Amino acid sequence: MSSAITDKLATTGVWFFTDMLTTEQSRETAARIESLGYSALWVPDTLGRDPFVNAATLLDATDELIVATGIASIHMRHPGMMKQGAFSLAELSGGRFVLGLGVSHAPMIEGLRQLPYEKPLSTMRTYVDAMNASMYMGVPPAEEPLVVLAALGPKMLAMSAEKTAGAHPYWSTPEHTAQAREIIGPDALLCVEQKCVLTTDVELAHETTRKQLSMYADLPNYRNNWLRLGFTEEEIEARAPRFLDAVMAWGDESAISDRIQAHYDAGASHVCIQPIDPQDRSQPDWKLLEALSPKV
């Protein structure tokens, strides 16, 4: 595991849907995030830009920023093609690319993509083994890119430490971070995403969280994780305040900083904040990013 990149990931990063921006806006956003001192920019693989093309654009627009997929779906790419993309980006960027892999969700894969989705754990294990065994004949990067797995449940978390550099949990809590660290051990990376909204208005914070949850709450991987954390089906369905406050960091700068620190105290190696602007979801909340800038 590259000590240089893991050391850099000790600084907080950003998670954002840059495919809602034009290419030029994406480049400007990445450069501005870098200028604020954040270590990494994590980008998704949903129904927007190809994440590898997007990552190449963002890496080209920056000098030191790590770009990571959060995550690239294994169902969409042959293991050999996944390795080719990751190795190409690592070589292109001088080692600034991190490959986050995930099984995604049955409604996404079976429903939207019309592809089979079964046995996520064994599918991921087989996939990682096949990817590692695949031949790569291009100019190699100086070091192989770090790989992390989207992992929430105990079995996938354990495999993330066994087969890759670590885990990238999404929609989790500091309590989950503590559980994850116990499962993966002291040495694996634990790169935790945390959604944030900078407001002291409880109604605005809760409404923003409800809107965010509308895309995710029925996906079984997230719901099962929230249930394991002790929330009830009724709390999740009703968007109960206890549940909303647990999954979204909100309040003033100090309150959000405290939530981020709670993840680090619980064992996170890296926290990537998703800075949600309640008024404009296409843009990150720059006021929040400036307030929490690692350079401040």
Secondary structure, 3 states (H helix, E strand, C coil): CCHHHHHHCCCCEEECCHHHCCHHHHHHHHHHHHHCCCCEEEECCCCCCCHHHHHHHHHHCCCCCEEEECCEEHHHCCHHHHHHHHHHHHHHHCCCEEEEEECCCHHHHHHHCCCCCCCHHHHHHHHHHHHHHCCCCCCCCCCCCEEEECCCCHHHHHHHHHHCCEECCCCCCHHHHHHHHHHHCCCCEEEEEEEEEEECCHHHHHHHHHHHHCCCCCCHHHHHHHHHCCCCHHHHHHCCHHHHHHHEEEECHHHHHHHHHHHHHHCCCEEEEEEECCCCCCCECHHHHHHCCCCC
